[in-house]
Amino acid sequence: MARADTNNTIDLLKQIKEERDITIAIIEHDMHVVFSLAERITVLAQGTPLVEDTPDKIKGHPKVREAYLGETAA
């Protein structure tokens, strides 16, 4: 999807969530989408839950960085 289409989809999902007061579960690899929509994120590594937390805490989480960026966890 083009970035404009992605942003329109994000806006639409936010609108639906607010209007209907519902929870929306997404499975997505585009981090722009994930961090724009999520209140909580579960990160999987090889199909196994690795860590669950808020977007701000996930961004710099050592286990996430190690699994996806190859950095050593502290």
mmCIF file of the N, C-alpha and C atoms, coordinates in Angstrom:
data_MODEL
# 
_entry.id   MODEL 
# 
loop_
_atom_site.group_PDB 
_atom_site.id 
_atom_site.type_symbol 
_atom_site.label_atom_id 
_atom_site.label_alt_id 
_atom_site.label_comp_id 
_atom_site.label_asym_id 
_atom_site.label_entity_id 
_atom_site.label_seq_id 
_atom_site.pdbx_PDB_ins_code 
_atom_site.Cartn_x 
_atom_site.Cartn_y 
_atom_site.Cartn_z 
_atom_site.occupancy 
_atom_site.B_iso_or_equiv 
_atom_site.pdbx_formal_charge 
_atom_site.auth_seq_id 
_atom_site.auth_comp_id 
_atom_site.auth_asym_id 
_atom_site.auth_atom_id 
_atom_site.pdbx_PDB_model_num 
ATOM 1   N N  . MET A 1 1  ? 0.826   -1.179  0.000  1.00 0.00 ? 1  MET A N  1 
ATOM 2   C CA . MET A 1 1  ? 0.000   0.000   0.000  1.00 0.00 ? 1  MET A CA 1 
ATOM 3   C C  . MET A 1 1  ? 0.872   1.244   0.000  1.00 0.00 ? 1  MET A C  1 
ATOM 4   N N  . ALA A 1 2  ? 0.420   2.257   -0.662 1.00 0.00 ? 2  ALA A N  1 
ATOM 5   C CA . ALA A 1 2  ? 1.107   3.543   -0.610 1.00 0.00 ? 2  ALA A CA 1 
ATOM 6   C C  . ALA A 1 2  ? 0.903   4.146   0.778  1.00 0.00 ? 2  ALA A C  1 
ATOM 7   N N  . ARG A 1 3  ? 1.817   5.002   1.203  1.00 0.00 ? 3  ARG A N  1 
ATOM 8   C CA . ARG A 1 3  ? 1.749   5.583   2.553  1.00 0.00 ? 3  ARG A CA 1 
ATOM 9   C C  . ARG A 1 3  ? 0.421   6.322   2.774  1.00 0.00 ? 3  ARG A C  1 
ATOM 10  N N  . ALA A 1 4  ? -0.063  7.040   1.767  1.00 0.00 ? 4  ALA A N  1 
ATOM 11  C CA . ALA A 1 4  ? -1.337  7.764   1.912  1.00 0.00 ? 4  ALA A CA 1 
ATOM 12  C C  . ALA A 1 4  ? -2.484  6.784   2.168  1.00 0.00 ? 4  ALA A C  1 
ATOM 13  N N  . ASP A 1 5  ? -2.493  5.663   1.455  1.00 0.00 ? 5  ASP A N  1 
ATOM 14  C CA . ASP A 1 5  ? -3.526  4.642   1.669  1.00 0.00 ? 5  ASP A CA 1 
ATOM 15  C C  . ASP A 1 5  ? -3.410  4.030   3.063  1.00 0.00 ? 5  ASP A C  1 
ATOM 16  N N  . THR A 1 6  ? -2.200  3.786   3.494  1.00 0.00 ? 6  THR A N  1 
ATOM 17  C CA . THR A 1 6  ? -1.960  3.244   4.836  1.00 0.00 ? 6  THR A CA 1 
ATOM 18  C C  . THR A 1 6  ? -2.479  4.208   5.892  1.00 0.00 ? 6  THR A C  1 
ATOM 19  N N  . ASN A 1 7  ? -2.164  5.482   5.745  1.00 0.00 ? 7  ASN A N  1 
ATOM 20  C CA . ASN A 1 7  ? -2.624  6.483   6.716  1.00 0.00 ? 7  ASN A CA 1 
ATOM 21  C C  . ASN A 1 7  ? -4.139  6.608   6.718  1.00 0.00 ? 7  ASN A C  1 
ATOM 22  N N  . ASN A 1 8  ? -4.764  6.511   5.548  1.00 0.00 ? 8  ASN A N  1 
ATOM 23  C CA . ASN A 1 8  ? -6.231  6.546   5.473  1.00 0.00 ? 8  ASN A CA 1 
ATOM 24  C C  . ASN A 1 8  ? -6.836  5.338   6.192  1.00 0.00 ? 8  ASN A C  1 
ATOM 25  N N  . THR A 1 9  ? -6.207  4.183   6.047  1.00 0.00 ? 9  THR A N  1 
ATOM 26  C CA . THR A 1 9  ? -6.680  2.977   6.720  1.00 0.00 ? 9  THR A CA 1 
ATOM 27  C C  . THR A 1 9  ? -6.540  3.116   8.235  1.00 0.00 ? 9  THR A C  1 
ATOM 28  N N  . ILE A 1 10 ? -5.425  3.657   8.688  1.00 0.00 ? 10 ILE A N  1 
ATOM 29  C CA . ILE A 1 10 ? -5.214  3.906   10.121 1.00 0.00 ? 10 ILE A CA 1 
ATOM 30  C C  . ILE A 1 10 ? -6.310  4.822   10.651 1.00 0.00 ? 10 ILE A C  1 
ATOM 31  N N  . ASP A 1 11 ? -6.572  5.916   9.943  1.00 0.00 ? 11 ASP A N  1 
ATOM 32  C CA . ASP A 1 11 ? -7.607  6.862   10.368 1.00 0.00 ? 11 ASP A CA 1 
ATOM 33  C C  . ASP A 1 11 ? -8.975  6.192   10.427 1.00 0.00 ? 11 ASP A C  1 
ATOM 34  N N  . LEU A 1 12 ? -9.277  5.366   9.436  1.00 0.00 ? 12 LEU A N  1 
ATOM 35  C CA . LEU A 1 12 ? -10.564 4.671   9.403  1.00 0.00 ? 12 LEU A CA 1 
ATOM 36  C C  . LEU A 1 12 ? -10.707 3.707   10.579 1.00 0.00 ? 12 LEU A C  1 
ATOM 37  N N  . LEU A 1 13 ? -9.664  2.943   10.867 1.00 0.00 ? 13 LEU A N  1 
ATOM 38  C CA . LEU A 1 13 ? -9.708  2.009   11.990 1.00 0.00 ? 13 LEU A CA 1 
ATOM 39  C C  . LEU A 1 13 ? -9.860  2.743   13.325 1.00 0.00 ? 13 LEU A C  1 
ATOM 40  N N  . LYS A 1 14 ? -9.178  3.876   13.473 1.00 0.00 ? 14 LYS A N  1 
ATOM 41  C CA . LYS A 1 14 ? -9.323  4.677   14.689 1.00 0.00 ? 14 LYS A CA 1 
ATOM 42  C C  . LYS A 1 14 ? -10.759 5.181   14.831 1.00 0.00 ? 14 LYS A C  1 
ATOM 43  N N  . GLN A 1 15 ? -11.335 5.629   13.731 1.00 0.00 ? 15 GLN A N  1 
ATOM 44  C CA . GLN A 1 15 ? -12.705 6.131   13.740 1.00 0.00 ? 15 GLN A CA 1 
ATOM 45  C C  . GLN A 1 15 ? -13.691 5.027   14.122 1.00 0.00 ? 15 GLN A C  1 
ATOM 46  N N  . ILE A 1 16 ? -13.535 3.857   13.531 1.00 0.00 ? 16 ILE A N  1 
ATOM 47  C CA . ILE A 1 16 ? -14.412 2.724   13.844 1.00 0.00 ? 16 ILE A CA 1 
ATOM 48  C C  . ILE A 1 16 ? -14.296 2.351   15.318 1.00 0.00 ? 16 ILE A C  1 
ATOM 49  N N  . LYS A 1 17 ? -13.072 2.286   15.824 1.00 0.00 ? 17 LYS A N  1 
ATOM 50  C CA . LYS A 1 17 ? -12.843 1.931   17.231 1.00 0.00 ? 17 LYS A CA 1 
ATOM 51  C C  . LYS A 1 17 ? -13.528 2.920   18.165 1.00 0.00 ? 17 LYS A C  1 
ATOM 52  N N  . GLU A 1 18 ? -13.393 4.207   17.877 1.00 0.00 ? 18 GLU A N  1 
ATOM 53  C CA . GLU A 1 18 ? -13.991 5.228   18.745 1.00 0.00 ? 18 GLU A CA 1 
ATOM 54  C C  . GLU A 1 18 ? -15.514 5.231   18.650 1.00 0.00 ? 18 GLU A C  1 
ATOM 55  N N  . GLU A 1 19 ? -16.040 5.158   17.433 1.00 0.00 ? 19 GLU A N  1 
ATOM 56  C CA . GLU A 1 19 ? -17.490 5.224   17.241 1.00 0.00 ? 19 GLU A CA 1 
ATOM 57  C C  . GLU A 1 19 ? -18.220 4.030   17.837 1.00 0.00 ? 19 GLU A C  1 
ATOM 58  N N  . ARG A 1 20 ? -17.605 2.866   17.754 1.00 0.00 ? 20 ARG A N  1 
ATOM 59  C CA . ARG A 1 20 ? -18.268 1.643   18.202 1.00 0.00 ? 20 ARG A CA 1 
ATOM 60  C C  . ARG A 1 20 ? -17.789 1.159   19.559 1.00 0.00 ? 20 ARG A C  1 
ATOM 61  N N  . ASP A 1 21 ? -16.780 1.839   20.113 1.00 0.00 ? 21 ASP A N  1 
ATOM 62  C CA . ASP A 1 21 ? -16.216 1.483   21.411 1.00 0.00 ? 21 ASP A CA 1 
ATOM 63  C C  . ASP A 1 21 ? -15.867 -0.007  21.458 1.00 0.00 ? 21 ASP A C  1 
ATOM 64  N N  . ILE A 1 22 ? -15.044 -0.428  20.493 1.00 0.00 ? 22 ILE A N  1 
ATOM 65  C CA . ILE A 1 22 ? -14.650 -1.829  20.377 1.00 0.00 ? 22 ILE A CA 1 
ATOM 66  C C  . ILE A 1 22 ? -13.132 -1.969  20.426 1.00 0.00 ? 22 ILE A C  1 
ATOM 67  N N  . THR A 1 23 ? -12.703 -3.187  20.647 1.00 0.00 ? 23 THR A N  1 
ATOM 68  C CA . THR A 1 23 ? -11.288 -3.537  20.561 1.00 0.00 ? 23 THR A CA 1 
ATOM 69  C C  . THR A 1 23 ? -11.039 -4.114  19.184 1.00 0.00 ? 23 THR A C  1 
ATOM 70  N N  . ILE A 1 24 ? -9.933  -3.721  18.577 1.00 0.00 ? 24 ILE A N  1 
ATOM 71  C CA . ILE A 1 24 ? -9.557  -4.249  17.267 1.00 0.00 ? 24 ILE A CA 1 
ATOM 72  C C  . ILE A 1 24 ? -8.215  -4.950  17.416 1.00 0.00 ? 24 ILE A C  1 
ATOM 73  N N  . ALA A 1 25 ? -8.152  -6.200  17.004 1.00 0.00 ? 25 ALA A N  1 
ATOM 74  C CA . ALA A 1 25 ? -6.896  -6.949  17.001 1.00 0.00 ? 25 ALA A CA 1 
ATOM 75  C C  . ALA A 1 25 ? -6.340  -6.929  15.585 1.00 0.00 ? 25 ALA A C  1 
ATOM 76  N N  . ILE A 1 26 ? -5.068  -6.573  15.461 1.00 0.00 ? 26 ILE A N  1 
ATOM 77  C CA . ILE A 1 26 ? -4.429  -6.559  14.143 1.00 0.00 ? 26 ILE A CA 1 
ATOM 78  C C  . ILE A 1 26 ? -3.169  -7.413  14.178 1.00 0.00 ? 26 ILE A C  1 
ATOM 79  N N  . ILE A 1 27 ? -2.896  -8.002  13.050 1.00 0.00 ? 27 ILE A N  1 
ATOM 80  C CA . ILE A 1 27 ? -1.626  -8.708  12.845 1.00 0.00 ? 27 ILE A CA 1 
ATOM 81  C C  . ILE A 1 27 ? -0.957  -7.961  11.706 1.00 0.00 ? 27 ILE A C  1 
ATOM 82  N N  . GLU A 1 28 ? 0.157   -7.321  11.996 1.00 0.00 ? 28 GLU A N  1 
ATOM 83  C CA . GLU A 1 28 ? 0.759   -6.409  11.027 1.00 0.00 ? 28 GLU A CA 1 
ATOM 84  C C  . GLU A 1 28 ? 2.268   -6.368  11.200 1.00 0.00 ? 28 GLU A C  1 
ATOM 85  N N  . HIS A 1 29 ? 2.969   -6.210  10.086 1.00 0.00 ? 29 HIS A N  1 
ATOM 86  C CA . HIS A 1 29 ? 4.426   -6.094  10.127 1.00 0.00 ? 29 HIS A CA 1 
ATOM 87  C C  . HIS A 1 29 ? 4.908   -4.671  9.886  1.00 0.00 ? 29 HIS A C  1 
ATOM 88  N N  . ASP A 1 30 ? 4.019   -3.802  9.442  1.00 0.00 ? 30 ASP A N  1 
ATOM 89  C CA . ASP A 1 30 ? 4.374   -2.400  9.207  1.00 0.00 ? 30 ASP A CA 1 
ATOM 90  C C  . ASP A 1 30 ? 4.338   -1.687  10.557 1.00 0.00 ? 30 ASP A C  1 
ATOM 91  N N  . MET A 1 31 ? 5.509   -1.359  11.081 1.00 0.00 ? 31 MET A N  1 
ATOM 92  C CA . MET A 1 31 ? 5.587   -0.780  12.422 1.00 0.00 ? 31 MET A CA 1 
ATOM 93  C C  . MET A 1 31 ? 4.907   0.578   12.512 1.00 0.00 ? 31 MET A C  1 
ATOM 94  N N  . HIS A 1 32 ? 4.846   1.317   11.419 1.00 0.00 ? 32 HIS A N  1 
ATOM 95  C CA . HIS A 1 32 ? 4.113   2.587   11.398 1.00 0.00 ? 32 HIS A CA 1 
ATOM 96  C C  . HIS A 1 32 ? 2.643   2.332   11.746 1.00 0.00 ? 32 HIS A C  1 
ATOM 97  N N  . VAL A 1 33 ? 2.061   1.309   11.168 1.00 0.00 ? 33 VAL A N  1 
ATOM 98  C CA . VAL A 1 33 ? 0.671   0.951   11.440 1.00 0.00 ? 33 VAL A CA 1 
ATOM 99  C C  . VAL A 1 33 ? 0.524   0.491   12.888 1.00 0.00 ? 33 VAL A C  1 
ATOM 100 N N  . VAL A 1 34 ? 1.382   -0.404  13.309 1.00 0.00 ? 34 VAL A N  1 
ATOM 101 C CA . VAL A 1 34 ? 1.303   -0.969  14.658 1.00 0.00 ? 34 VAL A CA 1 
ATOM 102 C C  . VAL A 1 34 ? 1.391   0.132   15.713 1.00 0.00 ? 34 VAL A C  1 
ATOM 103 N N  . PHE A 1 35 ? 2.405   0.994   15.616 1.00 0.00 ? 35 PHE A N  1 
ATOM 104 C CA . PHE A 1 35 ? 2.596   2.021   16.629 1.00 0.00 ? 35 PHE A CA 1 
ATOM 105 C C  . PHE A 1 35 ? 1.544   3.130   16.541 1.00 0.00 ? 35 PHE A C  1 
ATOM 106 N N  . SER A 1 36 ? 0.900   3.281   15.394 1.00 0.00 ? 36 SER A N  1 
ATOM 107 C CA . SER A 1 36 ? -0.168  4.280   15.251 1.00 0.00 ? 36 SER A CA 1 
ATOM 108 C C  . SER A 1 36 ? -1.474  3.810   15.885 1.00 0.00 ? 36 SER A C  1 
ATOM 109 N N  . LEU A 1 37 ? -1.687  2.506   15.937 1.00 0.00 ? 37 LEU A N  1 
ATOM 110 C CA . LEU A 1 37 ? -2.967  1.968   16.383 1.00 0.00 ? 37 LEU A CA 1 
ATOM 111 C C  . LEU A 1 37 ? -2.948  1.314   17.760 1.00 0.00 ? 37 LEU A C  1 
ATOM 112 N N  . ALA A 1 38 ? -1.861  0.697   18.115 1.00 0.00 ? 38 ALA A N  1 
ATOM 113 C CA . ALA A 1 38 ? -1.856  -0.196  19.284 1.00 0.00 ? 38 ALA A CA 1 
ATOM 114 C C  . ALA A 1 38 ? -1.790  0.521   20.616 1.00 0.00 ? 38 ALA A C  1 
ATOM 115 N N  . GLU A 1 39 ? -2.543  -0.012  21.566 1.00 0.00 ? 39 GLU A N  1 
ATOM 116 C CA . GLU A 1 39 ? -2.406  0.384   22.964 1.00 0.00 ? 39 GLU A CA 1 
ATOM 117 C C  . GLU A 1 39 ? -1.507  -0.612  23.690 1.00 0.00 ? 39 GLU A C  1 
ATOM 118 N N  . ARG A 1 40 ? -1.535  -1.872  23.225 1.00 0.00 ? 40 ARG A N  1 
ATOM 119 C CA . ARG A 1 40 ? -0.666  -2.941  23.731 1.00 0.00 ? 40 ARG A CA 1 
ATOM 120 C C  . ARG A 1 40 ? -0.182  -3.735  22.530 1.00 0.00 ? 40 ARG A C  1 
ATOM 121 N N  . ILE A 1 41 ? 1.038   -4.223  22.618 1.00 0.00 ? 41 ILE A N  1 
ATOM 122 C CA . ILE A 1 41 ? 1.633   -4.997  21.531 1.00 0.00 ? 41 ILE A CA 1 
ATOM 123 C C  . ILE A 1 41 ? 2.174   -6.302  22.103 1.00 0.00 ? 41 ILE A C  1 
ATOM 124 N N  . THR A 1 42 ? 1.900   -7.388  21.399 1.00 0.00 ? 42 THR A N  1 
ATOM 125 C CA . THR A 1 42 ? 2.529   -8.668  21.708 1.00 0.00 ? 42 THR A CA 1 
ATOM 126 C C  . THR A 1 42 ? 3.492   -8.966  20.572 1.00 0.00 ? 42 THR A C  1 
ATOM 127 N N  . VAL A 1 43 ? 4.761   -9.103  20.900 1.00 0.00 ? 43 VAL A N  1 
ATOM 128 C CA . VAL A 1 43 ? 5.791   -9.400  19.907 1.00 0.00 ? 43 VAL A CA 1 
ATOM 129 C C  . VAL A 1 43 ? 6.022   -10.900 19.906 1.00 0.00 ? 43 VAL A C  1 
ATOM 130 N N  . LEU A 1 44 ? 5.988   -11.490 18.715 1.00 0.00 ? 44 LEU A N  1 
ATOM 131 C CA . LEU A 1 44 ? 6.251   -12.917 18.566 1.00 0.00 ? 44 LEU A CA 1 
ATOM 132 C C  . LEU A 1 44 ? 7.632   -13.123 17.963 1.00 0.00 ? 44 LEU A C  1 
ATOM 133 N N  . ALA A 1 45 ? 8.299   -14.167 18.398 1.00 0.00 ? 45 ALA A N  1 
ATOM 134 C CA . ALA A 1 45 ? 9.572   -14.587 17.804 1.00 0.00 ? 45 ALA A CA 1 
ATOM 135 C C  . ALA A 1 45 ? 9.430   -16.069 17.489 1.00 0.00 ? 45 ALA A C  1 
ATOM 136 N N  . GLN A 1 46 ? 9.457   -16.401 16.221 1.00 0.00 ? 46 GLN A N  1 
ATOM 137 C CA . GLN A 1 46 ? 9.283   -17.767 15.749 1.00 0.00 ? 46 GLN A CA 1 
ATOM 138 C C  . GLN A 1 46 ? 7.974   -18.367 16.267 1.00 0.00 ? 46 GLN A C  1 
ATOM 139 N N  . GLY A 1 47 ? 6.915   -17.537 16.272 1.00 0.00 ? 47 GLY A N  1 
ATOM 140 C CA . GLY A 1 47 ? 5.589   -17.989 16.653 1.00 0.00 ? 47 GLY A CA 1 
ATOM 141 C C  . GLY A 1 47 ? 5.310   -18.051 18.143 1.00 0.00 ? 47 GLY A C  1 
ATOM 142 N N  . THR A 1 48 ? 6.283   -17.695 18.957 1.00 0.00 ? 48 THR A N  1 
ATOM 143 C CA . THR A 1 48 ? 6.134   -17.735 20.404 1.00 0.00 ? 48 THR A CA 1 
ATOM 144 C C  . THR A 1 48 ? 6.104   -16.311 20.954 1.00 0.00 ? 48 THR A C  1 
ATOM 145 N N  . PRO A 1 49 ? 5.148   -16.006 21.852 1.00 0.00 ? 49 PRO A N  1 
ATOM 146 C CA . PRO A 1 49 ? 5.139   -14.659 22.448 1.00 0.00 ? 49 PRO A CA 1 
ATOM 147 C C  . PRO A 1 49 ? 6.457   -14.361 23.161 1.00 0.00 ? 49 PRO A C  1 
ATOM 148 N N  . LEU A 1 50 ? 7.047   -13.244 22.806 1.00 0.00 ? 50 LEU A N  1 
ATOM 149 C CA . LEU A 1 50 ? 8.332   -12.843 23.361 1.00 0.00 ? 50 LEU A CA 1 
ATOM 150 C C  . LEU A 1 50 ? 8.153   -11.818 24.473 1.00 0.00 ? 50 LEU A C  1 
ATOM 151 N N  . VAL A 1 51 ? 7.330   -10.808 24.206 1.00 0.00 ? 51 VAL A N  1 
ATOM 152 C CA . VAL A 1 51 ? 7.085   -9.746  25.182 1.00 0.00 ? 51 VAL A CA 1 
ATOM 153 C C  . VAL A 1 51 ? 5.766   -9.059  24.834 1.00 0.00 ? 51 VAL A C  1 
ATOM 154 N N  . GLU A 1 52 ? 5.066   -8.599  25.863 1.00 0.00 ? 52 GLU A N  1 
ATOM 155 C CA . GLU A 1 52 ? 3.840   -7.832  25.672 1.00 0.00 ? 52 GLU A CA 1 
ATOM 156 C C  . GLU A 1 52 ? 3.931   -6.580  26.522 1.00 0.00 ? 52 GLU A C  1 
ATOM 157 N N  . ASP A 1 53 ? 3.659   -5.413  25.895 1.00 0.00 ? 53 ASP A N  1 
ATOM 158 C CA . ASP A 1 53 ? 3.761   -4.157  26.627 1.00 0.00 ? 53 ASP A CA 1 
ATOM 159 C C  . ASP A 1 53 ? 3.162   -3.038  25.786 1.00 0.00 ? 53 ASP A C  1 
ATOM 160 N N  . THR A 1 54 ? 3.318   -1.820  26.271 1.00 0.00 ? 54 THR A N  1 
ATOM 161 C CA . THR A 1 54 ? 2.845   -0.647  25.543 1.00 0.00 ? 54 THR A CA 1 
ATOM 162 C C  . THR A 1 54 ? 3.802   -0.342  24.384 1.00 0.00 ? 54 THR A C  1 
ATOM 163 N N  . PRO A 1 55 ? 3.328   0.378   23.375 1.00 0.00 ? 55 PRO A N  1 
ATOM 164 C CA . PRO A 1 55 ? 4.208   0.710   22.249 1.00 0.00 ? 55 PRO A CA 1 
ATOM 165 C C  . PRO A 1 55 ? 5.506   1.404   22.669 1.00 0.00 ? 55 PRO A C  1 
ATOM 166 N N  . ASP A 1 56 ? 5.427   2.349   23.606 1.00 0.00 ? 56 ASP A N  1 
ATOM 167 C CA . ASP A 1 56 ? 6.639   3.060   24.037 1.00 0.00 ? 56 ASP A CA 1 
ATOM 168 C C  . ASP A 1 56 ? 7.671   2.128   24.645 1.00 0.00 ? 56 ASP A C  1 
ATOM 169 N N  . LYS A 1 57 ? 7.209   1.148   25.400 1.00 0.00 ? 57 LYS A N  1 
ATOM 170 C CA . LYS A 1 57 ? 8.148   0.219   26.044 1.00 0.00 ? 57 LYS A CA 1 
ATOM 171 C C  . LYS A 1 57 ? 8.655   -0.841  25.069 1.00 0.00 ? 57 LYS A C  1 
ATOM 172 N N  . ILE A 1 58 ? 7.861   -1.172  24.068 1.00 0.00 ? 58 ILE A N  1 
ATOM 173 C CA . ILE A 1 58 ? 8.276   -2.172  23.073 1.00 0.00 ? 58 ILE A CA 1 
ATOM 174 C C  . ILE A 1 58 ? 9.410   -1.639  22.196 1.00 0.00 ? 58 ILE A C  1 
ATOM 175 N N  . LYS A 1 59 ? 9.342   -0.365  21.845 1.00 0.00 ? 59 LYS A N  1 
ATOM 176 C CA . LYS A 1 59 ? 10.310  0.233   20.906 1.00 0.00 ? 59 LYS A CA 1 
ATOM 177 C C  . LYS A 1 59 ? 11.760  -0.045  21.284 1.00 0.00 ? 59 LYS A C  1 
ATOM 178 N N  . GLY A 1 60 ? 12.084  0.080   22.556 1.00 0.00 ? 60 GLY A N  1 
ATOM 179 C CA . GLY A 1 60 ? 13.468  -0.109  22.962 1.00 0.00 ? 60 GLY A CA 1 
ATOM 180 C C  . GLY A 1 60 ? 13.704  -1.352  23.803 1.00 0.00 ? 60 GLY A C  1 
ATOM 181 N N  . HIS A 1 61 ? 12.740  -2.263  23.825 1.00 0.00 ? 61 HIS A N  1 
ATOM 182 C CA . HIS A 1 61 ? 12.852  -3.446  24.684 1.00 0.00 ? 61 HIS A CA 1 
ATOM 183 C C  . HIS A 1 61 ? 14.038  -4.309  24.244 1.00 0.00 ? 61 HIS A C  1 
ATOM 184 N N  . PRO A 1 62 ? 14.920  -4.679  25.157 1.00 0.00 ? 62 PRO A N  1 
ATOM 185 C CA . PRO A 1 62 ? 16.112  -5.452  24.805 1.00 0.00 ? 62 PRO A CA 1 
ATOM 186 C C  . PRO A 1 62 ? 15.811  -6.786  24.109 1.00 0.00 ? 62 PRO A C  1 
ATOM 187 N N  . LYS A 1 63 ? 14.776  -7.493  24.550 1.00 0.00 ? 63 LYS A N  1 
ATOM 188 C CA . LYS A 1 63 ? 14.460  -8.790  23.925 1.00 0.00 ? 63 LYS A CA 1 
ATOM 189 C C  . LYS A 1 63 ? 13.988  -8.601  22.485 1.00 0.00 ? 63 LYS A C  1 
ATOM 190 N N  . VAL A 1 64 ? 13.242  -7.543  22.243 1.00 0.00 ? 64 VAL A N  1 
ATOM 191 C CA . VAL A 1 64 ? 12.762  -7.252  20.885 1.00 0.00 ? 64 VAL A CA 1 
ATOM 192 C C  . VAL A 1 64 ? 13.937  -6.870  20.001 1.00 0.00 ? 64 VAL A C  1 
ATOM 193 N N  . ARG A 1 65 ? 14.814  -6.028  20.499 1.00 0.00 ? 65 ARG A N  1 
ATOM 194 C CA . ARG A 1 65 ? 15.989  -5.606  19.724 1.00 0.00 ? 65 ARG A CA 1 
ATOM 195 C C  . ARG A 1 65 ? 16.880  -6.809  19.400 1.00 0.00 ? 65 ARG A C  1 
ATOM 196 N N  . GLU A 1 66 ? 17.039  -7.696  20.368 1.00 0.00 ? 66 GLU A N  1 
ATOM 197 C CA . GLU A 1 66 ? 17.867  -8.880  20.149 1.00 0.00 ? 66 GLU A CA 1 
ATOM 198 C C  . GLU A 1 66 ? 17.236  -9.788  19.093 1.00 0.00 ? 66 GLU A C  1 
ATOM 199 N N  . ALA A 1 67 ? 15.937  -10.041 19.196 1.00 0.00 ? 67 ALA A N  1 
ATOM 200 C CA . ALA A 1 67 ? 15.268  -10.955 18.282 1.00 0.00 ? 67 ALA A CA 1 
ATOM 201 C C  . ALA A 1 67 ? 15.202  -10.412 16.856 1.00 0.00 ? 67 ALA A C  1 
ATOM 202 N N  . TYR A 1 68 ? 14.988  -9.099  16.712 1.00 0.00 ? 68 TYR A N  1 
ATOM 203 C CA . TYR A 1 68 ? 14.748  -8.550  15.382 1.00 0.00 ? 68 TYR A CA 1 
ATOM 204 C C  . TYR A 1 68 ? 15.905  -7.768  14.796 1.00 0.00 ? 68 TYR A C  1 
ATOM 205 N N  . LEU A 1 69 ? 16.822  -7.310  15.655 1.00 0.00 ? 69 LEU A N  1 
ATOM 206 C CA . LEU A 1 69 ? 17.951  -6.533  15.153 1.00 0.00 ? 69 LEU A CA 1 
ATOM 207 C C  . LEU A 1 69 ? 19.284  -7.235  15.391 1.00 0.00 ? 69 LEU A C  1 
ATOM 208 N N  . GLY A 1 70 ? 19.236  -8.379  16.082 1.00 0.00 ? 70 GLY A N  1 
ATOM 209 C CA . GLY A 1 70 ? 20.454  -9.139  16.325 1.00 0.00 ? 70 GLY A CA 1 
ATOM 210 C C  . GLY A 1 70 ? 21.343  -8.533  17.393 1.00 0.00 ? 70 GLY A C  1 
ATOM 211 N N  . GLU A 1 71 ? 20.802  -7.581  18.166 1.00 0.00 ? 71 GLU A N  1 
ATOM 212 C CA . GLU A 1 71 ? 21.592  -6.977  19.229 1.00 0.00 ? 71 GLU A CA 1 
ATOM 213 C C  . GLU A 1 71 ? 21.521  -7.851  20.474 1.00 0.00 ? 71 GLU A C  1 
ATOM 214 N N  . THR A 1 72 ? 22.562  -7.820  21.281 1.00 0.00 ? 72 THR A N  1 
ATOM 215 C CA . THR A 1 72 ? 22.602  -8.597  22.512 1.00 0.00 ? 72 THR A CA 1 
ATOM 216 C C  . THR A 1 72 ? 21.767  -7.908  23.569 1.00 0.00 ? 72 THR A C  1 
ATOM 217 N N  . ALA A 1 73 ? 20.884  -8.673  24.218 1.00 0.00 ? 73 ALA A N  1 
ATOM 218 C CA . ALA A 1 73 ? 20.058  -8.118  25.298 1.00 0.00 ? 73 ALA A CA 1 
ATOM 219 C C  . ALA A 1 73 ? 20.915  -7.842  26.516 1.00 0.00 ? 73 ALA A C  1 
ATOM 220 N N  . ALA A 1 74 ? 20.636  -6.735  27.181 1.00 0.00 ? 74 ALA A N  1 
ATOM 221 C CA . ALA A 1 74 ? 21.397  -6.373  28.382 1.00 0.00 ? 74 ALA A CA 1 
ATOM 222 C C  . ALA A 1 74 ? 20.844  -7.047  29.601 1.00 0.00 ? 74 ALA A C  1 
# 
